[in-house]
Structures are given as structure tokens and as C-alpha cells.
Amino acid sequence: MLHEPAHQETGPDHASEKKTRLGVWLFLLYTVIYFGFVIIGVFFPELMGIYVLGGQNLAVVYGFGLIILAIVLGFIYNAICTRYENQMNGGLEK
């Protein structure tokens, strides 16, 4: 079963290269930030117990921050990719 739009023909995606590059850069950004979390946990575990925000320690705040960051990066990726597709595949500009 195909999951393509029923109202339009699908063709080559001229924005594919830009979308891939953007995805890789956002992945690398997230990886660097996540790597910070791992480094703190491995080499400075006592820092994870410091209370930083609303009575929560760094481990909880950083962990939830990573989850929220992943969601925000997903929205950013979607918005930019939609713009690329509209510009390069002849779609309507939003």
C-alpha cells in the first residue's frame, strides 16, 4: 500500500540533498549536546545531583531538556524542509 498524496503526482524530490544536509547538521548538533550529558554523567556524576531549576537536579533538567530539544529540532526540520520543497519542487510558497 502506497502512502502518497492522493491528489497529486509524485516525482523527483529536488530538495532531497538540502534536506539531507540539514538533517545531518541537526543530528550533529543534538549529538554534541547529548555528548555533554554523557560526559557529565561519566566524569562528573556529582554535578548531576546539583539542584538547578524548580527543585530539580541537573540530571532531570538536562534529561527533559534533551527530550524537548529533540521535539523542537523536529519541528524546525519540518518547517525548513517544507520551505525547501516548496521552493525547489514548484510547490506553493507559504
C-alpha positions in Angstrom: 0.0 0.0 0.0 1.4 3.4 -1.0 1.2 6.3 1.4 1.4 9.1 -1.2 -0.8 12.1 -1.5 -4.0 11.1 -3.4 -4.4 14.5 -5.1 -1.0 14.9 -6.8 1.6 13.1 -8.7 4.9 12.3 -7.0 8.1 12.9 -8.8 11.7 13.5 -8.1 12.5 15.5 -4.9 14.8 18.3 -6.0 15.2 19.4 -2.3 16.5 16.0 -1.2 20.1 17.0 -1.0 19.4 20.1 1.1 17.1 18.2 3.4 19.7 15.5 4.0 22.4 18.1 4.7 20.0 19.9 7.2 19.1 16.6 8.9 22.8 15.7 9.3 23.6 19.1 10.8 20.7 19.0 13.3 21.7 15.4 14.2 25.3 16.5 14.9 24.1 19.5 17.0 21.9 17.1 19.1 24.8 14.6 19.4 27.2 17.3 20.7 24.6 18.4 23.3 23.8 14.8 24.3 27.6 14.0 24.5 27.8 16.8 27.1 25.2 15.0 29.2 27.1 11.7 28.9 30.5 13.4 29.8 28.9 14.9 32.9 27.4 11.6 33.9 30.6 9.7 33.4 33.3 12.0 34.6 31.4 14.4 37.0 28.5 12.5 38.4 28.4 14.7 41.5 27.3 17.6 39.2 24.1 15.6 38.3 22.9 16.0 41.8 23.1 19.8 41.9 19.7 21.4 42.2 19.3 23.9 39.3 15.7 24.6 38.5 12.5 24.4 40.4 13.9 22.0 43.0 15.0 19.5 40.3 18.6 18.4 39.9 20.7 18.8 36.8 20.2 15.2 35.6 16.4 15.7 35.5 16.5 19.1 33.9 19.2 18.1 31.3 17.3 14.9 30.5 14.0 16.7 30.0 15.8 19.4 28.1 17.2 16.8 25.7 13.7 15.4 25.1 12.3 18.9 24.5 15.2 19.8 22.2 14.6 16.7 20.1 11.0 17.7 19.6 11.9 21.3 18.8 14.6 20.2 16.3 11.9 18.0 14.7 9.6 21.0 14.2 12.5 23.1 12.9 13.5 20.4 10.5 9.9 20.0 9.2 9.4 23.8 8.7 12.7 24.3 6.8 12.2 21.1 4.7 8.7 22.3 3.8 10.2 25.6 2.7 12.9 23.8 0.6 10.3 21.6 -1.0 8.0 24.5 -1.9 10.9 26.5 -3.4 12.6 23.7 -5.3 9.8 21.3 -6.3 7.5 24.1 -7.6 5.0 24.0 -4.7 3.2 27.0 -3.3 5.1 29.4 -1.1 3.7 29.6 2.4 
